[in-house]
Amino acid sequence: MPFRTEWDRRESVDTAIIPKLGDLGFFGLTIPEEYGGVGGDYTTYVLAAEELGRADSSIRGIVSVSAGLFGSSVLRHGTEEQKQRWLPGIATGRLLGCFGLTEPGHGSDAGNLQTRAVLDGDEWVLDGEKIFITNGTWADVALVFARTDGPGARGVSAFLVPTDTPGFVRTEVTGKLGLRGQATASLSFDGVRVPADALLGERGEGFKIAMKTLDKGRVTIAASCVGIVQGCLEEVVAYTTQREQFGRPIASFQLVQDMIADISVDADAARLLTWRAADLMNRGEPFGTAASKAKLFASEAAVRAANLAVQSFGGYGFIDEFPVQKYLRDARVMTLYEGTSQVQKLLIGRAETGINAFT
């Protein structure tokens, strides 16, 4: 927390913190000890994500993409050789992974992505482009989703691609509204060759792998948003109980207390929705709809809470000397990535009605 303003201003965290997070076990949560992790259930993982989100969502993003989106995909779908090669480094923070799904022309419509992978002898050749890839400029390995067969979701496969492979080019995305401290990149593939055993899972299973992974990722995003709401609550209470106007603390005014109450209720509601999804994951029960509900509510609650926090701070909330404006900027992207709020509503509606609004 003491460094978040500096890192936000320079648009880069100090990467020296990454192996330190590994030493503390953040990257190893939910990864079994046999692969270098520390184990732990999903409730433990979301508590960690909440705390990181309360401090700096840029740090949370580094951890959850590498350990969550990348690491969990390898753990669930990888061969034993793939697990032994990648997971020990991921679990300790000595290696970073990224998740290459989104393309310039395909965000929510991931089943129609255009990056291609063609089998040439005993190698796959990748060509295409990805965008908005967290950890993209720092990652040692990318999980890349590419079209191997015909149109639609069934033609997509997943590949583990070392980022030092010839033809793999990454360009940092700068000027972001929020999450300015974490590296976000566009990735391009120009004749990138990987061996046949770089395929993760079976050919044609890439879209299924991506969707299952994103269900888990949405729970992590929800937890991070709980951290933002909680952080806003703590900052607003601390500020309004000290700031005086008209001869008394502004926290004593009813309309200020109204804003504090709204933030407090949103914190509890978002947290409980997130814990419910994590509990379902722990018990091995279906959790996709619960994940969508948690992500939808918590991300929108984070925007509401941060907006109220800025309002509570008045003019001071508009400058980066105080953290509430950063909470607002970071919260805004939470309603967009890993499935927009509108996509979450479609998923929830489909679960309730049995009717697929995507088709």
BALOBA-1460 file (C-alpha; in Angstrom, 3 decimals):
// residues 359
<rec num="1" residu="m" x="0.000" y="0.000" z="0.000"/>
<rec num="2" residu="p" x="2.774" y="2.540" z="0.670"/>
<rec num="3" residu="f" x="3.937" y="2.262" z="-2.951"/>
<rec num="4" residu="r" x="0.660" y="2.133" z="-4.858"/>
<rec num="5" residu="t" x="0.514" y="5.842" z="-5.692"/>
<rec num="6" residu="e" x="4.076" y="5.847" z="-7.016"/>
<rec num="7" residu="w" x="3.497" y="2.712" z="-9.074"/>
<rec num="8" residu="d" x="0.235" y="4.103" z="-10.430"/>
<rec num="9" residu="r" x="1.925" y="7.345" z="-11.493"/>
<rec num="10" residu="r" x="4.769" y="5.626" z="-13.301"/>
<rec num="11" residu="e" x="2.455" y="2.953" z="-14.752"/>
<rec num="12" residu="s" x="4.524" y="0.064" z="-13.436"/>
<rec num="13" residu="v" x="4.826" y="-1.748" z="-10.146"/>
<rec num="14" residu="d" x="8.296" y="-2.630" z="-8.905"/>
<rec num="15" residu="t" x="8.682" y="-6.159" z="-10.261"/>
<rec num="16" residu="a" x="10.923" y="-7.008" z="-7.308"/>
<rec num="17" residu="i" x="7.692" y="-7.569" z="-5.381"/>
<rec num="18" residu="i" x="6.767" y="-10.553" z="-7.570"/>
<rec num="19" residu="p" x="9.194" y="-13.129" z="-6.114"/>
<rec num="20" residu="k" x="8.394" y="-11.749" z="-2.650"/>
<rec num="21" residu="l" x="4.724" y="-12.524" z="-3.249"/>
<rec num="22" residu="g" x="5.879" y="-15.984" z="-4.279"/>
<rec num="23" residu="d" x="7.838" y="-16.406" z="-1.057"/>
<rec num="24" residu="l" x="4.704" y="-15.506" z="0.918"/>
<rec num="25" residu="g" x="2.759" y="-18.168" z="-0.947"/>
<rec num="26" residu="f" x="0.322" y="-16.018" z="-2.923"/>
<rec num="27" residu="f" x="1.179" y="-17.621" z="-6.286"/>
<rec num="28" residu="g" x="1.045" y="-21.110" z="-4.804"/>
<rec num="29" residu="l" x="-2.499" y="-20.993" z="-3.454"/>
<rec num="30" residu="t" x="-4.642" y="-23.889" z="-4.784"/>
<rec num="31" residu="i" x="-1.570" y="-25.416" z="-6.510"/>
<rec num="32" residu="p" x="-0.691" y="-28.754" z="-4.829"/>
<rec num="33" residu="e" x="2.555" y="-29.054" z="-2.890"/>
<rec num="34" residu="e" x="3.804" y="-31.717" z="-5.296"/>
<rec num="35" residu="y" x="4.054" y="-28.992" z="-7.948"/>
<rec num="36" residu="g" x="5.645" y="-26.431" z="-5.665"/>
<rec num="37" residu="g" x="2.464" y="-24.810" z="-4.394"/>
<rec num="38" residu="v" x="1.081" y="-24.346" z="-0.918"/>
<rec num="39" residu="g" x="-2.329" y="-25.922" z="-1.536"/>
<rec num="40" residu="g" x="-5.278" y="-24.322" z="0.179"/>
<rec num="41" residu="d" x="-8.918" y="-24.182" z="-0.830"/>
<rec num="42" residu="y" x="-10.719" y="-21.562" z="-2.903"/>
<rec num="43" residu="t" x="-12.011" y="-19.734" z="0.155"/>
<rec num="44" residu="t" x="-8.418" y="-19.103" z="1.189"/>
<rec num="45" residu="y" x="-7.655" y="-17.969" z="-2.351"/>
<rec num="46" residu="v" x="-10.502" y="-15.440" z="-2.474"/>
<rec num="47" residu="l" x="-9.508" y="-14.048" z="0.927"/>
<rec num="48" residu="a" x="-6.025" y="-13.454" z="-0.470"/>
<rec num="49" residu="a" x="-7.471" y="-11.835" z="-3.597"/>
<rec num="50" residu="e" x="-9.646" y="-9.560" z="-1.456"/>
<rec num="51" residu="e" x="-6.678" y="-8.369" z="0.564"/>
<rec num="52" residu="l" x="-4.609" y="-7.707" z="-2.555"/>
<rec num="53" residu="g" x="-7.545" y="-5.857" z="-4.102"/>
<rec num="54" residu="r" x="-7.942" y="-3.763" z="-0.972"/>
<rec num="55" residu="a" x="-4.341" y="-2.680" z="-1.320"/>
<rec num="56" residu="d" x="-3.701" y="-2.493" z="-5.074"/>
<rec num="57" residu="s" x="-5.671" y="-4.288" z="-7.783"/>
<rec num="58" residu="s" x="-2.657" y="-4.116" z="-10.077"/>
<rec num="59" residu="i" x="-0.853" y="-6.548" z="-7.794"/>
<rec num="60" residu="r" x="-3.928" y="-8.746" z="-7.512"/>
<rec num="61" residu="g" x="-4.088" y="-8.949" z="-11.298"/>
<rec num="62" residu="i" x="-0.502" y="-10.123" z="-11.596"/>
<rec num="63" residu="v" x="-1.153" y="-12.945" z="-9.136"/>
<rec num="64" residu="s" x="-4.591" y="-14.042" z="-10.305"/>
<rec num="65" residu="v" x="-3.700" y="-14.171" z="-14.000"/>
<rec num="66" residu="s" x="-0.456" y="-16.075" z="-13.519"/>
<rec num="67" residu="a" x="-1.572" y="-18.461" z="-10.770"/>
<rec num="68" residu="g" x="-5.285" y="-18.476" z="-11.514"/>
<rec num="69" residu="l" x="-5.953" y="-18.232" z="-15.231"/>
<rec num="70" residu="f" x="-2.674" y="-19.765" z="-16.376"/>
<rec num="71" residu="g" x="-1.767" y="-22.019" z="-13.460"/>
<rec num="72" residu="s" x="-5.197" y="-23.524" z="-12.906"/>
<rec num="73" residu="s" x="-5.536" y="-24.276" z="-16.616"/>
<rec num="74" residu="v" x="-2.272" y="-26.213" z="-16.646"/>
<rec num="75" residu="l" x="-3.163" y="-27.973" z="-13.396"/>
<rec num="76" residu="r" x="-6.569" y="-29.074" z="-14.663"/>
<rec num="77" residu="h" x="-5.830" y="-29.836" z="-18.319"/>
<rec num="78" residu="g" x="-2.081" y="-30.314" z="-18.625"/>
<rec num="79" residu="t" x="-0.080" y="-33.495" z="-19.039"/>
<rec num="80" residu="e" x="2.204" y="-34.531" z="-16.199"/>
<rec num="81" residu="e" x="5.168" y="-33.269" z="-18.206"/>
<rec num="82" residu="q" x="3.499" y="-29.866" z="-18.719"/>
<rec num="83" residu="k" x="2.684" y="-29.606" z="-15.028"/>
<rec num="84" residu="q" x="6.241" y="-30.463" z="-14.006"/>
<rec num="85" residu="r" x="7.673" y="-27.980" z="-16.493"/>
<rec num="86" residu="w" x="5.560" y="-24.940" z="-15.644"/>
<rec num="87" residu="l" x="3.796" y="-25.180" z="-12.292"/>
<rec num="88" residu="p" x="6.786" y="-25.093" z="-9.882"/>
<rec num="89" residu="g" x="7.948" y="-21.783" z="-11.363"/>
<rec num="90" residu="i" x="4.433" y="-20.343" z="-11.431"/>
<rec num="91" residu="a" x="3.749" y="-21.411" z="-7.828"/>
<rec num="92" residu="t" x="6.848" y="-19.627" z="-6.539"/>
<rec num="93" residu="g" x="6.591" y="-16.476" z="-8.655"/>
<rec num="94" residu="r" x="9.856" y="-17.288" z="-10.431"/>
<rec num="95" residu="l" x="7.888" y="-17.619" z="-13.647"/>
<rec num="96" residu="l" x="4.888" y="-15.569" z="-14.781"/>
<rec num="97" residu="g" x="2.124" y="-16.731" z="-17.065"/>
<rec num="98" residu="c" x="-0.452" y="-14.862" z="-19.118"/>
<rec num="99" residu="f" x="-3.785" y="-15.795" z="-20.699"/>
<rec num="100" residu="g" x="-4.009" y="-15.021" z="-24.408"/>
<rec num="101" residu="l" x="-7.683" y="-15.090" z="-25.359"/>
<rec num="102" residu="t" x="-8.930" y="-11.592" z="-26.261"/>
<rec num="103" residu="e" x="-8.306" y="-10.291" z="-29.790"/>
<rec num="104" residu="p" x="-8.745" y="-6.815" z="-31.313"/>
<rec num="105" residu="g" x="-11.951" y="-7.940" z="-33.038"/>
<rec num="106" residu="h" x="-13.108" y="-10.596" z="-30.577"/>
<rec num="107" residu="g" x="-13.693" y="-9.915" z="-26.902"/>
<rec num="108" residu="s" x="-17.008" y="-11.316" z="-25.713"/>
<rec num="109" residu="d" x="-17.290" y="-13.374" z="-28.923"/>
<rec num="110" residu="a" x="-14.303" y="-15.546" z="-28.039"/>
<rec num="111" residu="g" x="-15.619" y="-18.544" z="-29.945"/>
<rec num="112" residu="n" x="-14.908" y="-16.792" z="-33.247"/>
<rec num="113" residu="l" x="-11.315" y="-15.736" z="-32.627"/>
<rec num="114" residu="q" x="-9.028" y="-15.440" z="-35.653"/>
<rec num="115" residu="t" x="-5.550" y="-16.369" z="-34.406"/>
<rec num="116" residu="r" x="-4.633" y="-19.573" z="-36.229"/>
<rec num="117" residu="a" x="-2.485" y="-22.603" z="-35.457"/>
<rec num="118" residu="v" x="-1.565" y="-24.954" z="-38.295"/>
<rec num="119" residu="l" x="0.090" y="-28.315" z="-37.751"/>
<rec num="120" residu="d" x="3.292" y="-28.577" z="-39.809"/>
<rec num="121" residu="g" x="4.922" y="-31.934" z="-39.236"/>
<rec num="122" residu="d" x="5.611" y="-32.205" z="-35.526"/>
<rec num="123" residu="e" x="5.157" y="-28.471" z="-34.879"/>
<rec num="124" residu="w" x="2.283" y="-26.025" z="-34.597"/>
<rec num="125" residu="v" x="2.683" y="-22.696" z="-36.408"/>
<rec num="126" residu="l" x="0.789" y="-19.760" z="-34.848"/>
<rec num="127" residu="d" x="-0.185" y="-16.521" z="-36.579"/>
<rec num="128" residu="g" x="-2.410" y="-13.774" z="-35.237"/>
<rec num="129" residu="e" x="-2.807" y="-11.119" z="-32.567"/>
<rec num="130" residu="k" x="-4.082" y="-10.755" z="-28.995"/>
<rec num="131" residu="i" x="-4.807" y="-7.601" z="-27.025"/>
<rec num="132" residu="f" x="-5.354" y="-6.458" z="-23.405"/>
<rec num="133" residu="i" x="-3.263" y="-9.334" z="-22.063"/>
<rec num="134" residu="t" x="-2.405" y="-8.904" z="-18.376"/>
<rec num="135" residu="n" x="1.246" y="-9.784" z="-17.613"/>
<rec num="136" residu="g" x="1.829" y="-9.823" z="-21.363"/>
<rec num="137" residu="t" x="5.136" y="-7.936" z="-21.367"/>
<rec num="138" residu="w" x="6.479" y="-9.718" z="-18.282"/>
<rec num="139" residu="a" x="5.259" y="-13.280" z="-18.778"/>
<rec num="140" residu="d" x="7.618" y="-16.181" z="-19.419"/>
<rec num="141" residu="v" x="4.877" y="-18.304" z="-20.959"/>
<rec num="142" residu="a" x="1.525" y="-17.586" z="-22.571"/>
<rec num="143" residu="l" x="-1.566" y="-19.744" z="-22.763"/>
<rec num="144" residu="v" x="-2.669" y="-18.920" z="-26.299"/>
<rec num="145" residu="f" x="-6.030" y="-19.820" z="-27.799"/>
<rec num="146" residu="a" x="-5.988" y="-20.302" z="-31.559"/>
<rec num="147" residu="r" x="-8.139" y="-21.739" z="-34.300"/>
<rec num="148" residu="t" x="-6.961" y="-25.160" z="-35.439"/>
<rec num="149" residu="d" x="-10.055" y="-26.325" z="-37.268"/>
<rec num="150" residu="g" x="-13.313" y="-25.022" z="-38.706"/>
<rec num="151" residu="p" x="-15.413" y="-22.042" z="-37.595"/>
<rec num="152" residu="g" x="-16.969" y="-21.648" z="-34.180"/>
<rec num="153" residu="a" x="-16.006" y="-22.619" z="-30.666"/>
<rec num="154" residu="r" x="-15.256" y="-26.262" z="-31.499"/>
<rec num="155" residu="g" x="-12.418" y="-25.224" z="-33.796"/>
<rec num="156" residu="v" x="-10.377" y="-23.565" z="-31.018"/>
<rec num="157" residu="s" x="-7.399" y="-25.184" z="-29.273"/>
<rec num="158" residu="a" x="-5.062" y="-24.047" z="-26.494"/>
<rec num="159" residu="f" x="-1.266" y="-23.866" z="-26.557"/>
<rec num="160" residu="l" x="1.527" y="-23.247" z="-24.045"/>
<rec num="161" residu="v" x="3.891" y="-20.835" z="-25.779"/>
<rec num="162" residu="p" x="7.178" y="-19.617" z="-24.232"/>
<rec num="163" residu="t" x="7.366" y="-15.885" z="-24.810"/>
<rec num="164" residu="d" x="10.970" y="-16.035" z="-26.043"/>
<rec num="165" residu="t" x="9.899" y="-18.112" z="-29.061"/>
<rec num="166" residu="p" x="10.977" y="-16.496" z="-32.375"/>
<rec num="167" residu="g" x="8.152" y="-14.544" z="-33.987"/>
<rec num="168" residu="f" x="6.461" y="-13.802" z="-30.638"/>
<rec num="169" residu="v" x="6.262" y="-10.021" z="-30.234"/>
<rec num="170" residu="r" x="4.684" y="-8.146" z="-27.316"/>
<rec num="171" residu="t" x="3.919" y="-4.455" z="-27.089"/>
<rec num="172" residu="e" x="2.891" y="-2.774" z="-23.859"/>
<rec num="173" residu="v" x="-0.468" y="-1.010" z="-23.708"/>
<rec num="174" residu="t" x="-0.090" y="2.341" z="-21.925"/>
<rec num="175" residu="g" x="-2.411" y="5.180" z="-21.014"/>
<rec num="176" residu="k" x="-4.917" y="2.957" z="-19.214"/>
<rec num="177" residu="l" x="-7.615" y="4.471" z="-17.021"/>
<rec num="178" residu="g" x="-6.931" y="2.024" z="-14.194"/>
<rec num="179" residu="l" x="-4.751" y="-0.933" z="-13.251"/>
<rec num="180" residu="r" x="-1.908" y="1.221" z="-14.438"/>
<rec num="181" residu="g" x="0.735" y="-0.571" z="-12.408"/>
<rec num="182" residu="q" x="0.326" y="-4.001" z="-14.005"/>
<rec num="183" residu="a" x="1.719" y="-4.812" z="-17.424"/>
<rec num="184" residu="t" x="-0.920" y="-5.058" z="-20.136"/>
<rec num="185" residu="a" x="0.157" y="-5.933" z="-23.655"/>
<rec num="186" residu="s" x="-0.803" y="-6.747" z="-27.179"/>
<rec num="187" residu="l" x="0.744" y="-9.966" z="-28.472"/>
<rec num="188" residu="s" x="1.469" y="-10.827" z="-32.076"/>
<rec num="189" residu="f" x="2.437" y="-14.167" z="-33.570"/>
<rec num="190" residu="d" x="4.250" y="-14.302" z="-36.880"/>
<rec num="191" residu="g" x="5.053" y="-17.872" z="-37.761"/>
<rec num="192" residu="v" x="5.578" y="-18.820" z="-34.109"/>
<rec num="193" residu="r" x="6.573" y="-22.487" z="-33.954"/>
<rec num="194" residu="v" x="5.951" y="-24.686" z="-30.935"/>
<rec num="195" residu="p" x="6.261" y="-28.470" z="-30.642"/>
<rec num="196" residu="a" x="3.209" y="-30.692" z="-30.915"/>
<rec num="197" residu="d" x="3.282" y="-31.315" z="-27.167"/>
<rec num="198" residu="a" x="2.637" y="-27.617" z="-26.528"/>
<rec num="199" residu="l" x="-1.059" y="-28.366" z="-27.075"/>
<rec num="200" residu="l" x="-2.942" y="-28.067" z="-23.772"/>
<rec num="201" residu="g" x="-5.742" y="-30.586" z="-23.514"/>
<rec num="202" residu="e" x="-7.190" y="-32.114" z="-26.650"/>
<rec num="203" residu="r" x="-7.405" y="-30.502" z="-30.050"/>
<rec num="204" residu="g" x="-10.645" y="-28.524" z="-30.275"/>
<rec num="205" residu="e" x="-11.038" y="-28.191" z="-26.485"/>
<rec num="206" residu="g" x="-9.592" y="-24.690" z="-26.244"/>
<rec num="207" residu="f" x="-12.862" y="-22.819" z="-25.938"/>
<rec num="208" residu="k" x="-14.095" y="-25.212" z="-23.268"/>
<rec num="209" residu="i" x="-10.836" y="-24.771" z="-21.348"/>
<rec num="210" residu="a" x="-11.120" y="-20.980" z="-21.602"/>
<rec num="211" residu="m" x="-14.715" y="-20.877" z="-20.369"/>
<rec num="212" residu="k" x="-14.087" y="-23.188" z="-17.413"/>
<rec num="213" residu="t" x="-11.066" y="-21.127" z="-16.436"/>
<rec num="214" residu="l" x="-12.958" y="-17.849" z="-16.728"/>
<rec num="215" residu="d" x="-15.678" y="-19.147" z="-14.403"/>
<rec num="216" residu="k" x="-13.015" y="-19.453" z="-11.708"/>
<rec num="217" residu="g" x="-11.471" y="-16.159" z="-12.717"/>
<rec num="218" residu="r" x="-14.774" y="-14.386" z="-12.204"/>
<rec num="219" residu="v" x="-14.821" y="-15.469" z="-8.579"/>
<rec num="220" residu="t" x="-11.338" y="-13.984" z="-8.188"/>
<rec num="221" residu="i" x="-12.433" y="-10.719" z="-9.823"/>
<rec num="222" residu="a" x="-15.395" y="-10.610" z="-7.451"/>
<rec num="223" residu="a" x="-13.050" y="-11.074" z="-4.495"/>
<rec num="224" residu="s" x="-10.803" y="-8.289" z="-5.726"/>
<rec num="225" residu="c" x="-13.848" y="-6.036" z="-6.018"/>
<rec num="226" residu="v" x="-14.823" y="-6.888" z="-2.451"/>
<rec num="227" residu="g" x="-11.378" y="-5.621" z="-1.504"/>
<rec num="228" residu="i" x="-12.003" y="-2.369" z="-3.367"/>
<rec num="229" residu="v" x="-15.345" y="-1.862" z="-1.627"/>
<rec num="230" residu="q" x="-13.795" y="-2.646" z="1.748"/>
<rec num="231" residu="g" x="-10.916" y="-0.287" z="1.049"/>
<rec num="232" residu="c" x="-13.343" y="2.477" z="0.123"/>
<rec num="233" residu="l" x="-15.283" y="1.913" z="3.332"/>
<rec num="234" residu="e" x="-12.164" y="2.131" z="5.477"/>
<rec num="235" residu="e" x="-10.881" y="5.248" z="3.723"/>
<rec num="236" residu="v" x="-14.244" y="7.021" z="3.907"/>
<rec num="237" residu="v" x="-14.752" y="6.262" z="7.595"/>
<rec num="238" residu="a" x="-11.224" y="7.388" z="8.452"/>
<rec num="239" residu="y" x="-11.553" y="10.610" z="6.472"/>
<rec num="240" residu="t" x="-15.082" y="11.650" z="7.396"/>
<rec num="241" residu="t" x="-14.589" y="11.065" z="11.114"/>
<rec num="242" residu="q" x="-11.594" y="13.439" z="11.061"/>
<rec num="243" residu="r" x="-12.671" y="16.030" z="8.505"/>
<rec num="244" residu="e" x="-14.687" y="18.831" z="10.125"/>
<rec num="245" residu="q" x="-17.135" y="21.243" z="8.552"/>
<rec num="246" residu="f" x="-19.573" y="23.536" z="10.340"/>
<rec num="247" residu="g" x="-17.816" y="22.725" z="13.584"/>
<rec num="248" residu="r" x="-18.221" y="18.945" z="13.600"/>
<rec num="249" residu="p" x="-16.984" y="15.815" z="11.775"/>
<rec num="250" residu="i" x="-18.704" y="15.381" z="8.446"/>
<rec num="251" residu="a" x="-19.427" y="11.757" z="9.403"/>
<rec num="252" residu="s" x="-22.046" y="13.145" z="11.760"/>
<rec num="253" residu="f" x="-24.145" y="14.423" z="8.848"/>
<rec num="254" residu="q" x="-26.962" y="12.137" z="7.788"/>
<rec num="255" residu="l" x="-26.236" y="12.254" z="4.043"/>
<rec num="256" residu="v" x="-22.620" y="11.269" z="4.656"/>
<rec num="257" residu="q" x="-23.778" y="8.392" z="6.839"/>
<rec num="258" residu="d" x="-26.164" y="7.415" z="4.036"/>
<rec num="259" residu="m" x="-23.183" y="6.994" z="1.692"/>
<rec num="260" residu="i" x="-21.221" y="5.053" z="4.304"/>
<rec num="261" residu="a" x="-24.178" y="2.740" z="4.870"/>
<rec num="262" residu="d" x="-24.507" y="2.022" z="1.158"/>
<rec num="263" residu="i" x="-20.821" y="1.119" z="0.891"/>
<rec num="264" residu="s" x="-20.995" y="-1.064" z="4.006"/>
<rec num="265" residu="v" x="-23.998" y="-3.047" z="2.786"/>
<rec num="266" residu="d" x="-22.424" y="-3.539" z="-0.638"/>
<rec num="267" residu="a" x="-19.241" y="-4.831" z="1.007"/>
<rec num="268" residu="d" x="-21.121" y="-7.489" z="2.965"/>
<rec num="269" residu="a" x="-23.384" y="-8.506" z="0.082"/>
<rec num="270" residu="a" x="-20.524" y="-8.784" z="-2.412"/>
<rec num="271" residu="r" x="-18.387" y="-10.710" z="0.054"/>
<rec num="272" residu="l" x="-21.122" y="-13.246" z="0.804"/>
<rec num="273" residu="l" x="-21.876" y="-13.819" z="-2.885"/>
<rec num="274" residu="t" x="-18.176" y="-14.398" z="-3.473"/>
<rec num="275" residu="w" x="-17.804" y="-16.763" z="-0.526"/>
<rec num="276" residu="r" x="-20.817" y="-18.749" z="-1.732"/>
<rec num="277" residu="a" x="-19.197" y="-19.273" z="-5.134"/>
<rec num="278" residu="a" x="-15.905" y="-20.277" z="-3.489"/>
<rec num="279" residu="d" x="-17.712" y="-22.725" z="-1.232"/>
<rec num="280" residu="l" x="-19.377" y="-24.370" z="-4.237"/>
<rec num="281" residu="m" x="-15.951" y="-24.684" z="-5.862"/>
<rec num="282" residu="n" x="-14.538" y="-26.274" z="-2.706"/>
<rec num="283" residu="r" x="-17.326" y="-28.861" z="-2.690"/>
<rec num="284" residu="g" x="-16.959" y="-29.676" z="-6.374"/>
<rec num="285" residu="e" x="-20.468" y="-28.486" z="-7.194"/>
<rec num="286" residu="p" x="-21.530" y="-26.412" z="-10.231"/>
<rec num="287" residu="f" x="-20.576" y="-22.805" z="-9.594"/>
<rec num="288" residu="g" x="-20.717" y="-21.006" z="-12.943"/>
<rec num="289" residu="t" x="-23.937" y="-19.098" z="-12.291"/>
<rec num="290" residu="a" x="-22.869" y="-18.241" z="-8.743"/>
<rec num="291" residu="a" x="-19.594" y="-16.931" z="-10.178"/>
<rec num="292" residu="s" x="-21.453" y="-14.739" z="-12.656"/>
<rec num="293" residu="k" x="-23.706" y="-13.364" z="-9.911"/>
<rec num="294" residu="a" x="-20.731" y="-12.624" z="-7.660"/>
<rec num="295" residu="k" x="-18.748" y="-10.984" z="-10.437"/>
<rec num="296" residu="l" x="-21.706" y="-8.914" z="-11.661"/>
<rec num="297" residu="f" x="-22.725" y="-7.653" z="-8.241"/>
<rec num="298" residu="a" x="-19.238" y="-7.117" z="-6.809"/>
<rec num="299" residu="s" x="-17.862" y="-5.267" z="-9.843"/>
<rec num="300" residu="e" x="-20.826" y="-2.918" z="-10.051"/>
<rec num="301" residu="a" x="-20.692" y="-2.466" z="-6.261"/>
<rec num="302" residu="a" x="-17.012" y="-1.529" z="-6.512"/>
<rec num="303" residu="v" x="-17.852" y="1.238" z="-8.986"/>
<rec num="304" residu="r" x="-20.667" y="2.497" z="-6.751"/>
<rec num="305" residu="a" x="-18.519" y="2.389" z="-3.621"/>
<rec num="306" residu="a" x="-15.573" y="4.154" z="-5.227"/>
<rec num="307" residu="n" x="-17.832" y="6.832" z="-6.691"/>
<rec num="308" residu="l" x="-19.355" y="7.457" z="-3.265"/>
<rec num="309" residu="a" x="-15.887" y="7.499" z="-1.722"/>
<rec num="310" residu="v" x="-14.765" y="10.230" z="-4.112"/>
<rec num="311" residu="q" x="-17.923" y="12.161" z="-3.258"/>
<rec num="312" residu="s" x="-17.239" y="11.787" z="0.464"/>
<rec num="313" residu="f" x="-13.738" y="13.167" z="0.056"/>
<rec num="314" residu="g" x="-14.954" y="16.151" z="-1.955"/>
<rec num="315" residu="g" x="-12.185" y="17.905" z="-3.881"/>
<rec num="316" residu="y" x="-9.525" y="15.793" z="-2.181"/>
<rec num="317" residu="g" x="-11.082" y="12.712" z="-3.727"/>
<rec num="318" residu="f" x="-10.229" y="14.056" z="-7.164"/>
<rec num="319" residu="i" x="-6.453" y="14.034" z="-6.715"/>
<rec num="320" residu="d" x="-4.132" y="11.062" z="-6.482"/>
<rec num="321" residu="e" x="-2.701" y="12.029" z="-3.122"/>
<rec num="322" residu="f" x="-5.650" y="10.060" z="-1.735"/>
<rec num="323" residu="p" x="-6.451" y="6.490" z="-2.843"/>
<rec num="324" residu="v" x="-10.172" y="6.731" z="-3.536"/>
<rec num="325" residu="q" x="-9.760" y="8.027" z="-7.076"/>
<rec num="326" residu="k" x="-7.503" y="5.060" z="-7.837"/>
<rec num="327" residu="y" x="-10.141" y="2.725" z="-6.450"/>
<rec num="328" residu="l" x="-12.631" y="4.307" z="-8.863"/>
<rec num="329" residu="r" x="-10.341" y="3.960" z="-11.868"/>
<rec num="330" residu="d" x="-9.420" y="0.373" z="-11.001"/>
<rec num="331" residu="a" x="-13.022" y="-0.590" z="-10.309"/>
<rec num="332" residu="r" x="-14.219" y="0.566" z="-13.710"/>
<rec num="333" residu="v" x="-12.405" y="-2.145" z="-15.646"/>
<rec num="334" residu="m" x="-13.800" y="-4.861" z="-13.384"/>
<rec num="335" residu="t" x="-17.161" y="-4.487" z="-15.130"/>
<rec num="336" residu="l" x="-15.461" y="-5.128" z="-18.487"/>
<rec num="337" residu="y" x="-12.927" y="-7.913" z="-18.422"/>
<rec num="338" residu="e" x="-13.427" y="-11.641" z="-17.883"/>
<rec num="339" residu="g" x="-16.960" y="-11.081" z="-19.113"/>
<rec num="340" residu="t" x="-18.739" y="-7.720" z="-19.086"/>
<rec num="341" residu="s" x="-21.624" y="-7.032" z="-16.745"/>
<rec num="342" residu="q" x="-23.949" y="-7.474" z="-19.711"/>
<rec num="343" residu="v" x="-22.481" y="-10.904" z="-20.498"/>
<rec num="344" residu="q" x="-22.916" y="-11.946" z="-16.863"/>
<rec num="345" residu="k" x="-26.584" y="-10.987" z="-17.068"/>
<rec num="346" residu="l" x="-26.984" y="-13.100" z="-20.201"/>
<rec num="347" residu="l" x="-25.348" y="-16.064" z="-18.468"/>
<rec num="348" residu="i" x="-27.569" y="-15.667" z="-15.407"/>
<rec num="349" residu="g" x="-30.650" y="-15.268" z="-17.579"/>
<rec num="350" residu="r" x="-29.783" y="-18.407" z="-19.541"/>
<rec num="351" residu="a" x="-29.338" y="-20.348" z="-16.285"/>
<rec num="352" residu="e" x="-32.735" y="-19.218" z="-15.024"/>
<rec num="353" residu="t" x="-34.717" y="-19.707" z="-18.232"/>
<rec num="354" residu="g" x="-32.812" y="-22.365" z="-20.139"/>
<rec num="355" residu="i" x="-32.828" y="-20.062" z="-23.182"/>
<rec num="356" residu="n" x="-29.497" y="-19.087" z="-24.735"/>
<rec num="357" residu="a" x="-29.578" y="-15.365" z="-25.533"/>
<rec num="358" residu="f" x="-26.252" y="-15.615" z="-27.385"/>
<rec num="359" residu="t" x="-27.851" y="-17.384" z="-30.346"/>
